[in-house]
Amino acid sequence: MTEIEKLLRGVALPPVAAVVQTFDKTELPDPETHLRMLLEARNFHIRPGARIAITCGSRGIDQYGSLVKTTVSYLRSRGAKPFLVPSMGSHGGATAEGQRLVLEQYGITEQSMNAPILSSMETVEIGKTKRGLPVLIDRHAFEADGIVLLNRVKPHTSFRGKYESGLMKMLAIGLAKQKGAEATHSLRYENMAENIEAIASVALDKLNILFGIATVENGYHKIASLHVIPKDEIPVREPELLRQAWNMMPRIYLDEIDVLLVGQAGKDISGTGMDTNIIGRFHTGAASGGPRTIKLGLLDLSDKSEGNANGMGLADFIPRRFYYKIDFTSTYINTLTSTEPNSSRLPMVLENDLQVAQACVKLCGRLRAEEVRLVVIPSTKELSRIYLSPAALAEVSSPEKVERQGDFSPLPFDPDGNLTLF
């Protein structure tokens, strides 16, 4: 037995029970048909034979493949020649092939979408902002006859502003590739909202943006609303959609959490690995909100994250299995581009999930296990069914939205000390 095992072996963990949380269930019945209807209702000027770029980001948005495929089909019906452009800043290891592979993980390939994917990290400078930041655009998109922006609108994990994650950010950062993303982040997150608006405004003025396709998801990550927005309306409409996204966002119904165990993090889950708005921990001073979390244990890294462990710095402890999955090059490229090293700091590495849980409880400031407000979630993207200790359940802020299922029982671990709850 190691000295750390001796130190932690006497730490008792509170039991947990499964609970079902209820969120806004507004859902668009048939997004694919709705999108086609919206597109056909608009008389967009599309010249036959025109090469049209469609942006594809690195997030797992609902109905992603069908939305892209429907857009491709619509443009072909108008006589255009659509192609897809990975639009994800520095993600995918900041390489053309890496970004193509990110799309492949979401089922977006040339064969499945019936359209070429032109992936490159080469950019063209099309102007500068008043503060002197270069406005960069993917070379393939720049050379196209038109561009269609496609993205989900949602709260960002690192800053607050009129535009957070959405079409404007896709234009200012996603299409700007690694160099443009680095430039936009260069004045730090405190100035991010201003930079996105300034850069996107120049891009809207200089580029032939045909229209934007924006989705807003409900608390279960299903499309609640879908919008086709003409170029000139994007700056006005997007803030309205952001407010809708805030209202629909899922959460943990607790104001204070002593111990939060997160089953998995990853770039496919959130840009910061874990959604900071859910866990109440932020790597920048430009954002705030969520519950007050005393100690946080992060147990695993998703396979789709490809070793990018950005966001692990928000945790206090990780097990060795998480550590062995970290690709430090990919993680640090992400961090050096986004400018905030707090996000990729290495937490304390313990032997297994059991030790992570024990360390969190030991240091959370509670003397007895029955007092510990313990919350266990699969990820910040899966919050409808989570696990709460008795003390946590007793302090739920919206009890009408939380229903316990079954009795309280000890946290289950396998012989190697890995949590088997999920």
C-alpha positions as CSV (number, residue, x, y, z in Angstrom):
1,M,0.0,0.0,0.0
2,T,1.4,3.4,-1.0
3,E,1.5,6.4,1.3
4,I,-1.3,8.1,-0.6
5,E,-3.5,5.0,-0.3
6,K,-2.8,5.0,3.5
7,L,-3.7,8.7,3.7
8,L,-7.0,8.3,1.7
9,R,-8.2,4.8,2.8
10,G,-10.1,6.0,5.8
11,V,-12.1,8.7,3.8
12,A,-15.8,7.6,3.7
13,L,-17.8,8.5,0.7
14,P,-21.5,9.4,0.9
15,P,-24.1,7.2,-0.8
16,V,-25.8,8.4,-3.9
17,A,-29.2,7.9,-5.7
18,A,-30.0,8.5,-9.3
19,V,-32.2,11.5,-10.0
20,V,-33.9,12.7,-13.1
21,Q,-33.7,16.4,-13.8
22,T,-36.3,18.1,-16.0
23,F,-35.4,20.9,-18.5
24,D,-37.1,22.8,-21.3
25,K,-38.3,20.1,-23.8
26,T,-39.2,22.4,-26.7
27,E,-38.2,20.4,-29.8
28,L,-38.5,21.0,-33.5
29,P,-40.2,17.8,-34.9
30,D,-38.5,17.5,-38.3
31,P,-35.5,19.8,-38.6
32,E,-34.4,18.5,-42.0
33,T,-37.8,19.2,-43.6
34,H,-38.1,22.5,-41.7
35,L,-34.7,23.6,-43.0
36,R,-35.5,22.8,-46.6
37,M,-38.8,24.7,-46.2
38,L,-37.0,27.8,-44.9
39,L,-34.4,27.7,-47.6
40,E,-36.9,27.3,-50.4
41,A,-39.0,30.1,-49.0
42,R,-36.1,32.5,-49.4
43,N,-35.2,33.9,-52.8
44,F,-31.4,33.9,-52.3
45,H,-29.4,35.0,-55.4
46,I,-27.4,31.9,-56.3
47,R,-25.7,31.9,-59.7
48,P,-25.8,28.5,-61.5
49,G,-22.3,27.0,-61.3
50,A,-21.3,29.1,-58.3
51,R,-18.9,27.4,-55.9
52,I,-20.4,27.8,-52.4
53,A,-18.5,27.0,-49.2
54,I,-20.4,25.6,-46.2
55,T,-18.8,26.0,-42.8
56,C,-18.4,22.9,-40.6
57,G,-17.3,23.3,-37.0
58,S,-15.9,20.9,-34.4
59,R,-19.0,20.6,-32.1
60,G,-21.4,17.7,-32.0
61,I,-24.6,19.8,-32.8
62,D,-27.9,17.9,-33.0
63,Q,-28.8,16.6,-36.5
64,Y,-25.4,17.9,-37.7
65,G,-25.1,15.5,-40.7
66,S,-28.6,15.9,-41.9
67,L,-28.4,19.8,-41.7
68,V,-25.2,19.8,-43.8
69,K,-26.6,17.3,-46.3
70,T,-29.9,19.2,-46.7
71,T,-27.9,22.4,-47.3
72,V,-25.8,20.7,-49.9
73,S,-28.9,19.3,-51.6
74,Y,-30.6,22.7,-51.6
75,L,-27.6,24.5,-53.2
76,R,-27.2,21.7,-55.8
77,S,-30.9,22.2,-56.7
78,R,-30.2,25.8,-57.4
79,G,-27.4,24.8,-59.8
80,A,-24.5,25.6,-57.4
81,K,-21.4,23.5,-56.6
82,P,-21.3,23.3,-52.8
83,F,-18.2,22.2,-50.8
84,L,-17.5,21.9,-47.1
85,V,-14.8,23.9,-45.2
86,P,-13.7,22.8,-41.8
87,S,-14.2,26.0,-39.7
88,M,-12.8,25.3,-36.3
89,G,-9.9,27.6,-35.6
90,S,-7.0,25.6,-34.1
91,H,-9.0,22.4,-33.3
92,G,-7.9,19.1,-34.8
93,G,-4.3,19.7,-33.8
94,A,-4.3,22.8,-36.1
95,T,-3.7,20.6,-39.1
96,A,-5.7,20.2,-42.3
97,E,-5.9,16.5,-41.9
98,G,-6.8,16.7,-38.2
99,Q,-9.7,19.0,-39.0
100,R,-10.9,16.6,-41.7
101,L,-10.8,13.8,-39.1
102,V,-12.8,15.8,-36.6
103,L,-15.6,16.1,-39.2
104,E,-15.3,12.4,-40.0
105,Q,-16.1,11.6,-36.3
106,Y,-19.4,13.2,-36.8
107,G,-20.2,11.3,-39.9
108,I,-19.4,14.2,-42.2
109,T,-17.4,12.8,-45.1
110,E,-17.3,13.6,-48.8
111,Q,-19.3,10.4,-49.5
112,S,-22.0,10.9,-46.9
113,M,-22.5,14.6,-47.7
114,N,-22.1,14.2,-51.4
115,A,-19.8,17.2,-51.5
116,P,-16.0,17.8,-51.5
117,I,-14.3,18.7,-48.2
118,L,-11.5,21.3,-48.8
119,S,-9.4,21.4,-45.7
120,S,-6.5,23.7,-45.4
121,M,-4.9,25.9,-42.7
122,E,-4.0,28.5,-45.3
123,T,-5.7,31.9,-44.8
124,V,-6.1,35.2,-46.7
125,E,-6.1,38.6,-44.9
126,I,-9.1,40.6,-46.1
127,G,-8.7,43.6,-43.8
128,K,-8.0,44.9,-40.3
129,T,-10.2,46.0,-37.4
130,K,-9.9,49.5,-35.9
131,R,-7.6,48.0,-33.2
132,G,-5.3,46.6,-35.9
133,L,-6.3,43.0,-35.7
134,P,-6.0,41.1,-39.0
135,V,-9.2,39.7,-40.4
136,L,-8.3,36.3,-41.9
137,I,-10.4,33.8,-43.8
138,D,-9.8,30.3,-45.0
139,R,-8.3,30.4,-48.5
140,H,-10.9,28.0,-50.0
141,A,-13.8,30.0,-48.5
142,F,-12.2,33.2,-49.7
143,E,-11.9,31.9,-53.3
144,A,-15.5,30.6,-53.3
145,D,-18.3,32.6,-55.0
146,G,-20.3,32.5,-51.8
147,I,-20.3,31.3,-48.2
148,V,-23.0,29.7,-46.0
149,L,-22.4,29.9,-42.2
150,L,-23.8,26.9,-40.3
151,N,-23.6,26.7,-36.5
152,R,-25.4,26.4,-33.2
153,V,-25.9,29.4,-31.0
154,K,-25.2,29.0,-27.4
155,P,-23.5,30.6,-24.3
156,H,-19.7,30.5,-24.4
157,T,-17.7,29.0,-21.7
158,S,-15.0,31.7,-21.4
159,F,-16.5,35.1,-22.0
160,R,-19.8,37.1,-22.1
161,G,-21.0,39.4,-24.9
162,K,-23.6,40.2,-27.4
163,Y,-22.2,37.4,-29.6
164,E,-20.8,34.2,-28.0
165,S,-20.9,30.8,-29.7
166,G,-22.7,31.2,-33.0
167,L,-22.5,32.5,-36.6
168,M,-20.4,35.6,-35.8
169,K,-17.8,33.6,-33.9
170,M,-17.8,31.0,-36.7
171,L,-17.0,33.9,-39.1
172,A,-14.4,35.5,-36.8
173,I,-12.6,32.5,-35.5
174,G,-13.7,29.2,-37.1
175,L,-13.1,30.3,-40.7
176,A,-10.0,32.2,-39.6
177,K,-8.2,28.9,-38.8
178,Q,-5.3,28.8,-36.3
179,K,-3.7,32.1,-37.3
180,G,-7.0,34.0,-37.1
181,A,-8.1,32.3,-33.9
182,E,-4.8,33.3,-32.4
183,A,-5.1,36.9,-33.5
184,T,-8.7,37.1,-32.2
185,H,-7.6,35.7,-28.8
186,S,-4.5,37.8,-28.6
187,L,-6.0,40.6,-26.5
188,R,-7.3,38.0,-24.1
189,Y,-10.8,36.9,-23.2
190,E,-11.7,40.1,-21.6
191,N,-11.7,41.7,-25.1
192,M,-13.1,38.6,-26.9
193,A,-16.7,39.8,-27.3
194,E,-15.5,43.1,-28.8
195,N,-12.9,41.4,-31.1
196,I,-15.5,38.9,-32.4
197,E,-17.9,41.7,-33.3
198,A,-15.2,43.8,-34.9
199,I,-13.7,41.0,-37.0
200,A,-17.0,39.5,-38.0
201,S,-18.3,42.9,-39.1
202,V,-15.3,43.4,-41.4
203,A,-15.8,39.9,-42.8
204,L,-19.6,40.5,-43.4
205,D,-18.7,43.6,-45.2
206,K,-16.0,42.1,-47.4
207,L,-17.2,38.6,-48.1
208,N,-20.2,37.3,-50.1
209,I,-22.0,35.6,-47.2
210,L,-25.2,34.2,-48.7
211,F,-26.9,33.4,-45.4
212,G,-26.5,31.8,-42.0
213,I,-28.2,28.6,-40.7
214,A,-28.4,28.8,-36.9
215,T,-29.8,26.3,-34.4
216,V,-30.8,26.6,-30.8
217,E,-30.9,23.4,-28.7
218,N,-33.1,22.6,-25.7
219,G,-32.0,21.2,-22.3
220,Y,-31.7,17.8,-23.9
221,H,-29.4,18.9,-26.7
222,K,-32.2,18.6,-29.3
223,I,-32.9,21.3,-31.8
224,A,-35.6,23.6,-30.4
225,S,-35.5,26.2,-33.2
226,L,-33.8,26.5,-36.5
227,H,-33.3,29.7,-38.5
228,V,-32.2,30.7,-41.9
229,I,-30.9,34.3,-41.6
230,P,-29.9,36.6,-44.5
231,K,-26.5,38.1,-44.3
232,D,-27.6,41.6,-43.2
233,E,-29.8,40.2,-40.4
234,I,-27.2,38.1,-38.7
235,P,-25.8,40.8,-36.4
236,V,-29.4,41.7,-35.2
237,R,-30.9,38.2,-35.0
238,E,-28.0,36.3,-33.2
239,P,-28.3,38.1,-29.8
240,E,-32.0,37.1,-29.8
241,L,-31.1,33.5,-30.3
242,L,-28.4,33.7,-27.6
243,R,-31.0,34.8,-25.1
244,Q,-33.2,31.9,-26.1
245,A,-30.2,29.5,-25.7
246,W,-29.5,30.9,-22.2
247,N,-33.1,30.3,-21.2
248,M,-33.1,26.7,-22.4
249,M,-29.7,25.7,-21.1
250,P,-29.6,22.7,-18.7
251,R,-28.0,22.9,-15.3
252,I,-27.4,21.2,-12.0
253,Y,-30.1,22.4,-9.6
254,L,-27.8,23.2,-6.8
255,D,-26.3,26.6,-5.8
256,E,-23.4,25.0,-3.9
257,I,-21.7,21.6,-4.5
258,D,-19.1,20.2,-2.1
259,V,-17.8,17.5,-4.5
260,L,-18.5,17.3,-8.2
261,L,-17.4,14.1,-10.0
262,V,-17.5,14.5,-13.8
263,G,-17.3,11.2,-15.7
264,Q,-15.9,12.5,-18.9
265,A,-14.6,15.7,-20.6
266,G,-13.6,16.4,-24.2
267,K,-13.6,18.8,-27.0
268,D,-16.7,17.1,-28.4
269,I,-18.5,17.9,-25.2
270,S,-17.5,21.5,-24.7
271,G,-14.8,23.9,-26.1
272,T,-13.4,23.8,-22.6
273,G,-13.8,20.1,-22.1
274,M,-16.4,20.7,-19.5
275,D,-19.0,23.4,-19.9
276,T,-17.9,26.0,-17.4
277,N,-21.5,27.4,-17.1
278,I,-22.5,24.0,-15.7
279,I,-19.7,23.3,-13.2
280,G,-19.4,26.9,-12.0
281,R,-15.6,27.0,-12.6
282,F,-14.0,29.3,-15.1
283,H,-10.5,29.6,-16.5
284,T,-10.9,33.3,-17.3
285,G,-12.2,36.4,-15.5
286,A,-14.4,37.3,-18.4
287,A,-17.1,34.8,-17.4
288,S,-19.0,33.7,-14.3
289,G,-22.1,31.9,-13.1
290,G,-23.2,28.4,-12.2
291,P,-22.9,26.7,-8.9
292,R,-20.1,27.2,-6.3
293,T,-18.1,24.0,-6.6
294,I,-15.6,23.3,-3.8
295,K,-13.8,20.3,-5.2
296,L,-14.0,18.7,-8.6
297,G,-12.7,15.3,-9.8
298,L,-12.5,14.6,-13.6
299,L,-12.4,10.9,-14.4
300,D,-11.9,10.4,-18.1
301,L,-11.2,12.0,-21.5
302,S,-13.5,11.2,-24.4
303,D,-12.0,9.3,-27.4
304,K,-13.4,12.0,-29.8
305,S,-11.3,14.6,-28.1
306,E,-8.2,13.0,-29.7
307,G,-6.1,13.6,-26.6
308,N,-7.0,17.3,-26.4
309,A,-7.4,17.8,-22.6
310,N,-8.2,21.5,-22.7
311,G,-10.2,22.3,-19.6
312,M,-8.5,19.7,-17.3
313,G,-7.1,22.7,-15.4
314,L,-10.6,23.3,-14.0
315,A,-10.4,20.1,-12.1
316,D,-8.6,19.4,-8.8
317,F,-7.8,15.7,-9.4
318,I,-7.7,13.2,-12.3
319,P,-6.9,9.5,-12.3
320,R,-3.9,8.0,-14.2
321,R,-6.2,6.7,-17.0
322,F,-7.0,10.3,-17.8
323,Y,-3.4,11.3,-17.7
324,Y,-2.3,8.6,-20.1
325,K,-4.8,9.9,-22.7
326,I,-3.5,13.4,-22.8
327,D,-1.9,14.6,-26.0
328,F,0.0,17.6,-24.6
329,T,0.9,18.9,-28.1
330,S,-2.7,19.2,-29.1
331,T,-3.7,20.5,-25.7
332,Y,-1.0,23.1,-25.6
333,I,-1.7,24.3,-29.2
334,N,-5.3,24.9,-28.2
335,T,-4.1,26.8,-25.1
336,L,-1.5,28.9,-26.8
337,T,-4.0,29.9,-29.4
338,S,-6.8,30.7,-26.9
339,T,-4.2,32.4,-24.5
340,E,-5.3,31.0,-21.2
341,P,-3.0,28.4,-19.6
342,N,-5.3,27.9,-16.6
343,S,-7.3,25.7,-18.9
344,S,-4.5,23.2,-19.5
345,R,-2.8,23.1,-16.1
346,L,-2.3,19.5,-14.9
347,P,-4.5,18.6,-11.9
348,M,-3.1,16.3,-9.2
349,V,-2.9,12.8,-10.7
350,L,-4.1,10.0,-8.4
351,E,-4.1,6.2,-9.0
352,N,-7.8,5.7,-9.8
353,D,-11.3,7.1,-9.6
354,L,-11.7,5.9,-6.1
355,Q,-8.8,8.0,-4.9
356,V,-10.0,11.0,-6.8
357,A,-13.4,10.7,-5.1
358,Q,-11.7,10.3,-1.7
359,A,-9.4,13.2,-2.2
360,C,-12.3,15.5,-3.2
361,V,-14.3,14.5,-0.1
362,K,-11.2,14.8,2.2
363,L,-10.6,18.4,1.1
364,C,-14.1,19.7,0.6
365,G,-14.4,21.1,4.1
366,R,-17.0,18.7,5.6
367,L,-16.2,16.6,8.6
368,R,-18.7,13.8,8.1
369,A,-19.6,12.0,4.9
370,E,-23.4,12.5,5.5
371,E,-22.8,16.3,5.2
372,V,-21.1,16.1,1.8
373,R,-23.2,17.5,-1.0
374,L,-21.9,15.1,-3.7
375,V,-22.9,15.3,-7.3
376,V,-21.9,12.8,-10.0
377,I,-22.5,13.5,-13.7
378,P,-21.6,11.5,-16.8
379,S,-20.5,14.8,-18.5
380,T,-21.6,18.4,-18.7
381,K,-23.6,17.4,-21.8
382,E,-25.5,14.7,-20.0
383,L,-27.5,16.2,-17.1
384,S,-31.0,14.6,-17.4
385,R,-29.9,11.6,-15.2
386,I,-27.3,12.3,-12.5
387,Y,-26.5,11.1,-9.0
388,L,-26.9,13.0,-5.8
389,S,-26.0,12.3,-2.1
390,P,-28.7,12.8,0.5
391,A,-27.2,16.2,1.5
392,A,-27.1,17.4,-2.1
393,L,-30.7,16.2,-2.7
394,A,-31.9,18.1,0.4
395,E,-30.6,21.4,-1.0
396,V,-31.9,21.2,-4.6
397,S,-33.0,24.7,-5.6
398,S,-35.9,23.5,-7.8
399,P,-37.3,20.3,-6.2
400,E,-40.2,20.2,-8.6
401,K,-37.7,19.6,-11.4
402,V,-35.8,16.8,-9.7
403,E,-37.1,13.3,-9.1
404,R,-35.2,10.6,-7.2
405,Q,-35.2,7.1,-8.7
406,G,-34.4,4.3,-6.4
407,D,-32.6,4.1,-3.0
408,F,-29.3,5.5,-1.9
409,S,-26.4,3.1,-2.3
410,P,-22.5,3.3,-2.2
411,L,-20.6,4.5,-5.2
412,P,-19.7,1.4,-7.2
413,F,-16.0,0.8,-8.2
414,D,-14.5,-2.1,-10.0
415,P,-11.4,-4.0,-8.6
416,D,-9.1,-1.4,-10.3
417,G,-10.9,1.4,-8.5
418,N,-12.7,2.8,-11.6
419,L,-16.2,4.1,-11.2
420,T,-18.8,1.8,-12.8
421,L,-21.8,4.1,-12.3
422,F,-22.2,5.0,-16.0
